[in-house]
Amino acid sequence: MSFDTLLANKSAWFAAALPDQGILSLVAIALIAGLARGFSGFGAALIFVPLGGAIIGPKLISPVLLVIDGLATLGMIPPAWRSANRREVFTMAAGAFLGVPAGTAALALMDPLALRWAITAVAVCLLALLVSGWRYHGEPRMPLTSLTGLIAGLFSGAAQLGGPPVVAYWLGGKTDFGRVRANIILYFAISTCFSVVSYYFGGLFVDAVFALTIVILPSYAIGLYAGSKLFGLAKESTFRTICYMLIAASAILGMPALDGMLR
């Protein structure tokens, strides 16, 4: 097979795999989601999944986010490894080991419309938890840390929405925000490995996932880099407020009742 023929076949595959509409909207949403993730260590899914799910459906948007986030955040892992409390992270990851496959099963088997409403409801509830200011203020305990990982893994497997339970648990203690951010980044690096295996066996890695990754990854990576830079410049309270507003807007706009607005 000649190089020109191979190139033509690849181009045909790429064009056939991409959705017919909504690509520019997905690129813009990925930029905003990457900004939130780069600054705080979480928040990308709460922005990207409800909005992206309204465009291409939850069974496609979740594995897309898994792939682009896993690739784009590789450079954040070494610093997180050095700064994180690895014992706590691995304890929480042990719970996620059980939670992620269960959430993946829900993603693969549930009706797409019912799943989108469920994702919207979960996003709103998790946002309310974060905005309320409630945090776990007790000393980290192994059973409770594992249970938090189980719940976060369930949400991650179903919609990559595992961040808020983890944040609410870790942010309430005496650990500084930098250490918490490192914990979150390292935890999700491990959780991503669990999700990749679960999504693979769940048959969720279809051609469109990889075609969309090629298109969306650069925008997400730019947002991630900019957000990381803002972490050292902006006030935590200011940027956190902005993230909450973006998450709230995405949960509202991602409702099935508002379909058509983002296409």
matplotlib code that plots the C-alpha trace (Angstrom):
import matplotlib.pyplot as plt

x = [0.0, 1.4, 1.9, -0.8, -3.3, -2.5, -3.0, -6.2, -7.5, -6.6, -8.2, -11.4, -11.4, -10.9, -13.7, -16.1, -15.3, -15.9, -19.5, -21.4, -21.7, -20.6, -16.8, -16.1, -18.2, -16.4, -13.0, -14.1, -15.6, -12.3, -10.3, -12.4, -12.4, -8.6, -8.3, -10.2, -8.4, -4.9, -5.6, -7.4, -6.5, -10.2, -13.3, -12.8, -15.4, -18.0, -17.7, -16.9, -19.2, -22.6, -21.9, -20.2, -22.8, -25.5, -23.6, -22.4, -23.9, -22.5, -21.2, -18.9, -17.9, -16.7, -14.1, -13.0, -12.3, -10.6, -8.2, -7.4, -7.1, -4.8, -2.5, -2.5, -1.8, 1.2, 3.5, 1.7, 2.3, 6.0, 5.6, 2.4, 4.3, 6.9, 4.4, 1.5, 0.7, 1.2, -0.1, -3.5, -3.6, -3.1, -5.6, -8.2, -7.3, -8.0, -11.6, -11.7, -10.4, -13.9, -15.9, -14.7, -15.9, -19.3, -19.6, -18.4, -21.1, -23.7, -22.3, -22.3, -25.8, -28.0, -30.3, -28.3, -31.1, -31.6, -27.9, -27.6, -30.3, -28.5, -25.2, -26.9, -28.4, -25.1, -23.2, -25.6, -25.5, -21.7, -21.5, -23.8, -21.5, -18.5, -20.2, -21.7, -18.2, -18.8, -15.6, -14.6, -12.6, -11.7, -8.4, -8.1, -9.0, -8.3, -11.8, -13.3, -10.6, -11.3, -15.0, -14.5, -12.4, -15.2, -17.8, -15.4, -14.6, -18.2, -18.8, -15.6, -16.5, -20.0, -19.1, -15.6, -17.2, -15.1, -13.4, -15.9, -16.1, -12.3, -12.0, -14.6, -12.8, -9.2, -9.7, -11.2, -8.1, -5.0, -3.2, -2.4, -4.0, -0.8, -0.6, -4.4, -3.9, -1.0, -3.1, -5.9, -3.6, -1.9, -5.2, -6.7, -3.6, -4.2, -8.0, -7.4, -5.6, -8.6, -11.0, -8.9, -9.1, -12.8, -13.7, -11.8, -13.6, -16.9, -16.4, -16.5, -13.3, -14.9, -13.2, -14.9, -13.2, -9.7, -10.8, -12.2, -9.0, -6.9, -9.1, -9.7, -6.5, -4.5, -7.2, -7.5, -3.7, -3.5, -6.2, -4.4, -1.1, -2.7, -4.6, -1.4, 0.2, -2.8, -2.4, 0.7, -0.7, -4.5, -6.1, -7.5, -10.9, -11.3, -10.6, -12.6, -15.6, -15.2, -14.9, -18.1, -19.9, -18.7, -19.7, -23.2, -23.6, -22.5, -24.9, -27.8, -26.9, -26.1, -29.7, -31.5, -34.3, -32.0, -30.7, -29.9, -28.4, -24.8, -24.9]
y = [0.0, 3.4, 6.3, 8.3, 5.5, 5.1, 8.8, 8.8, 5.9, 7.7, 10.9, 9.0, 7.3, 10.6, 12.3, 9.4, 9.1, 12.8, 13.9, 15.9, 19.0, 20.7, 20.4, 24.1, 24.1, 21.1, 22.8, 26.0, 23.9, 22.0, 25.2, 26.4, 22.9, 22.7, 26.1, 24.9, 21.6, 23.3, 25.7, 23.6, 20.0, 19.2, 20.7, 19.7, 17.0, 19.1, 21.6, 19.3, 16.3, 18.1, 20.5, 17.9, 15.3, 17.7, 17.8, 14.2, 12.1, 10.9, 7.6, 9.4, 12.5, 10.6, 8.5, 11.5, 13.4, 10.4, 10.2, 14.0, 14.5, 11.5, 12.6, 16.4, 15.9, 13.6, 16.5, 17.3, 13.9, 14.1, 17.3, 15.9, 12.6, 14.6, 16.9, 14.5, 12.5, 9.2, 7.0, 8.8, 8.9, 5.1, 4.4, 6.4, 4.8, 1.4, 2.4, 3.7, 0.3, -1.0, 2.1, 2.8, -0.5, -0.1, 3.4, 2.2, -0.5, 2.2, 4.3, 1.4, 0.0, 3.0, 4.8, 7.8, 10.3, 9.0, 9.1, 12.7, 13.7, 11.7, 13.4, 16.8, 16.0, 14.7, 17.7, 20.1, 18.2, 18.0, 21.7, 22.5, 20.4, 22.5, 25.9, 25.1, 25.2, 21.9, 20.0, 17.0, 18.4, 15.2, 13.4, 11.2, 7.6, 4.6, 3.3, 6.7, 7.6, 4.3, 4.9, 8.4, 6.8, 4.3, 7.0, 9.1, 6.1, 5.4, 9.0, 8.8, 5.6, 6.9, 10.4, 11.4, 13.4, 12.1, 15.4, 17.0, 14.2, 14.0, 17.8, 18.0, 15.3, 16.6, 20.3, 20.5, 19.3, 21.2, 20.3, 23.4, 23.9, 23.1, 19.6, 19.0, 19.9, 17.5, 14.8, 15.3, 15.2, 12.0, 10.3, 11.0, 9.8, 6.4, 6.5, 7.2, 3.9, 2.1, 3.9, 3.1, -0.6, -0.5, 1.6, -0.8, -3.9, -1.9, -1.3, 2.5, 3.3, 3.7, 5.4, 8.7, 9.0, 9.0, 11.3, 13.8, 13.5, 14.7, 17.7, 18.7, 17.8, 20.9, 23.3, 21.4, 21.3, 25.1, 25.6, 23.3, 25.2, 28.5, 27.3, 26.0, 29.4, 31.1, 28.8, 30.8, 34.2, 34.4, 34.3, 30.9, 32.4, 34.4, 31.6, 29.1, 31.4, 31.6, 27.8, 27.4, 29.8, 27.9, 24.6, 25.9, 27.2, 23.9, 21.9, 24.1, 24.3, 20.5, 19.6, 17.6, 20.1, 22.7, 20.5, 22.4, 25.5, 24.2, 22.6]
z = [0.0, -1.0, 1.4, -0.5, -0.2, 3.5, 4.0, 2.2, 4.2, 7.5, 6.3, 5.5, 8.9, 10.6, 8.7, 9.3, 13.0, 13.8, 14.8, 12.2, 14.4, 17.6, 17.1, 17.7, 20.8, 22.2, 21.5, 23.4, 26.3, 26.5, 26.9, 29.8, 31.4, 31.1, 32.8, 35.8, 36.0, 35.7, 38.5, 41.1, 40.1, 39.5, 37.9, 34.3, 34.3, 36.0, 33.1, 30.2, 30.7, 31.1, 28.2, 26.0, 26.8, 25.5, 22.1, 21.5, 24.4, 27.8, 26.5, 24.1, 26.1, 29.2, 27.4, 25.4, 28.6, 30.1, 27.2, 26.8, 30.5, 30.9, 28.1, 28.9, 32.7, 32.4, 33.1, 36.3, 37.8, 38.8, 40.9, 42.4, 43.3, 45.2, 47.1, 47.8, 50.9, 49.0, 51.8, 51.8, 48.1, 47.7, 50.4, 48.6, 45.3, 46.9, 47.2, 43.7, 42.5, 43.3, 42.5, 39.0, 37.4, 39.0, 37.6, 34.2, 34.1, 34.7, 31.9, 29.4, 30.3, 31.2, 28.8, 27.4, 28.2, 31.7, 32.2, 31.1, 33.6, 36.3, 35.4, 35.6, 39.0, 40.3, 39.0, 40.8, 44.0, 44.0, 43.2, 46.1, 48.3, 47.3, 47.4, 50.8, 52.3, 54.1, 54.6, 56.6, 59.5, 61.3, 61.1, 57.9, 58.8, 56.5, 56.3, 55.6, 53.1, 51.3, 51.3, 49.9, 47.1, 46.5, 46.0, 43.9, 41.8, 41.2, 40.0, 37.9, 36.2, 35.3, 34.2, 35.3, 38.1, 41.0, 42.1, 44.5, 47.1, 47.2, 47.5, 50.3, 52.2, 51.9, 51.9, 55.3, 57.2, 58.2, 54.9, 52.8, 49.4, 47.5, 49.2, 48.6, 44.9, 44.7, 46.3, 43.9, 40.8, 41.9, 42.9, 39.6, 37.8, 39.5, 39.0, 35.3, 35.0, 36.6, 34.2, 31.1, 31.9, 32.8, 29.7, 27.4, 28.7, 28.6, 24.9, 25.3, 23.3, 19.8, 16.8, 17.6, 20.9, 19.3, 16.4, 18.9, 21.0, 18.1, 17.7, 21.3, 23.0, 22.0, 23.3, 26.6, 27.0, 26.5, 29.1, 31.5, 31.0, 31.6, 34.6, 36.1, 35.7, 37.3, 40.3, 41.3, 40.5, 41.3, 44.7, 45.4, 46.5, 43.3, 40.9, 42.9, 42.7, 38.9, 38.7, 40.6, 38.3, 35.2, 36.7, 37.5, 34.0, 32.5, 34.6, 33.5, 29.8, 29.8, 30.7, 28.0, 28.1, 26.6, 23.7, 20.6, 22.2, 21.9, 18.5]

ax = plt.figure().add_subplot(projection="3d")
ax.plot(x, y, z, "-o")
ax.set_aspect("equal")
plt.show()
